[in-house]
């Protein structure tokens, strides 16, 4: 592909060299460079790609995109100066792969909680109805029915456009993806054309990166600000930031809510551990999902599907068949009569939602034991909040290790305990080893009791002292329950 075709709409400040050269690869990793590569020097959170320009040149890269030109320019290399390399990478990657997002009906889901569930359920909904679809999520990426391992909530622009290209080549008509605040802030979705966007909610998370809630909110809002006029923007009016997302969007504005008037208004009529009966705009709907937060997710799915042209009557039937995403209010049943639940809840608000749902559904005499931890090398301010929520809404709490990464897990637990009063400590245990914590929860539980394992959900690993080890909450809980 000619360089001039890759850099269309890239807002160039300066171009030195030949724009008609052939490019067969785009990359922002100097280790992945060869002759014919267009290398992007991107300023990241950990390293600055400009420091690796010489490495890329030594490996024979054909062209460089950068924000600051090197002092010495080599012959037979094209240099392109831009204001923001990360943004241009997104646009150029889309161009390089033939702008696949414009050949799909691509819907992005953003917010703190619910992204994975909504994106996954939309994928399943459309797939079950016979449409070829793609999914980009925290749990997995799927091209039609082929699973591609997922490493980030939102992939880098090169990987992202490669996956979208693959979806188009496989005949996919729709694609559903999680759009993280990091991805918006780092321009990973630059150059993509969205058919629609969904906002779930905004709660305390990622402040280690965004520093303030205002920055975090504005990253989400930018996604909606950038939606095209022919797209839809669907927001949750039960969240105080829901209306903010629509303030400057050019897209068609739609809303959903359980507590407020909205385009898609829902009411929960009955709720059990095996599902809910709801009313959506006056029509009864049964779902296998549980809890108010999932009722909100169902409204988002309902509204988005209609906006994408799904038949209303068929939609009601298909929604009633949907199961939740892996690791999201994931039920683990056993012969012991103990109810196990595995959930990804790793923010105070998400944990509160799950615990409130359990408390709404559980019967008198059923005790609730919560096993929870907090990840290392992440936002420390939410640690005491997580513990406070767990203790307030559970009968017994076991504080344990999550993914301590390079931190001391005992210090993380100590920081969590700062959210617990002296009187509340009587119902709290601290067991650093997560496997032992799960086994202890099972040992304490009686028939009919409920055990919630919070924080890891679908993850099948722990990172301890930088080492990644296999660990699956659902697997560990199932084994412990079987042995009881």
VENMORA-V594864 format. One record per backbone hydrogen bond with DSSP energy under -1.0 kcal/mol. NH is the residue of the N-H (numbers start at 1). CO is the residue of the C=O. If there is no record, write none. Layout:
<<NH,CO> <NH,CO>>
This chain:
<<3,21> <4,19> <5,2> <6,2> <7,3> <10,7> <13,81> <14,81> <16,79> <23,1> <24,36> <25,36> <27,38> <32,29> <37,34> <38,25> <39,63> <40,27> <41,65> <42,40> <44,47> <49,42> <51,48> <52,49> <53,50> <56,52> <57,53> <58,54> <59,55> <60,57> <61,56> <62,37> <63,37> <64,78> <65,39> <66,80> <78,62> <79,16> <80,64> <81,14> <82,66> <88,84> <89,85> <90,86> <91,87> <92,88> <93,89> <94,90> <95,91> <96,92> <97,93> <98,95> <99,94> <102,99> <103,100> <105,173> <107,175> <108,196> <109,177> <110,198> <112,201> <118,114> <119,115> <120,116> <121,117> <122,118> <123,119> <124,120> <125,121> <126,122> <127,123> <128,124> <129,125> <130,127> <131,126> <134,174> <135,142> <136,176> <137,140> <141,148> <142,135> <143,146> <144,133> <146,143> <148,141> <160,156> <161,157> <162,158> <163,159> <164,160> <165,161> <166,162> <167,163> <168,164> <169,165> <170,166> <171,168> <172,167> <173,132> <174,132> <175,105> <176,134> <177,107> <178,136> <179,109> <184,180> <185,181> <186,182> <187,184> <188,183> <190,187> <192,189> <195,106> <196,106> <197,232> <198,108> <199,234> <200,110> <209,206> <210,206> <211,207> <212,210> <216,212> <217,213> <218,214> <219,215> <220,216> <221,217> <222,218> <225,221> <226,222> <231,228> <232,195> <233,252> <234,197> <235,254> <237,256> <239,236> <242,239> <245,241> <246,243> <247,244> <252,231> <254,233> <256,235> <257,264> <264,255> <266,257> <267,279> <269,277> <270,277> <272,275> <275,272> <276,287> <277,270> <278,285> <279,267> <280,283> <281,265> <283,280> <285,278> <287,276> <295,291> <296,292> <297,293> <298,294> <299,295> <300,296> <301,297> <302,298> <303,299> <304,300> <305,301> <306,302> <307,303> <308,304> <309,306> <310,305> <315,311> <316,312> <317,313> <318,314> <319,315> <320,316> <321,318> <322,319> <328,325> <330,342> <332,340> <337,334> <339,449> <340,332> <341,451> <342,330> <343,453> <344,327> <351,347> <352,348> <353,349> <354,350> <355,351> <356,352> <357,353> <358,354> <359,355> <360,356> <361,357> <362,358> <366,363> <369,450> <370,396> <371,452> <372,398> <376,403> <383,380> <386,382> <387,383> <388,384> <389,385> <390,386> <391,387> <392,388> <393,389> <395,368> <396,368> <397,427> <398,370> <399,429> <400,372> <401,432> <405,463> <407,404> <412,408> <413,409> <414,410> <415,411> <416,412> <417,413> <419,416> <420,417> <427,424> <428,425> <429,397> <431,399> <437,433> <438,434> <439,435> <440,436> <441,437> <442,438> <443,439> <444,440> <445,441> <448,337> <449,446> <450,367> <451,339> <452,369> <453,341> <454,371> <455,343> <459,456> <462,469> <464,467> <465,405> <467,464> <469,462> <471,460> <476,472> <477,473> <478,474> <479,475> <480,476> <481,477> <482,478> <483,479>>
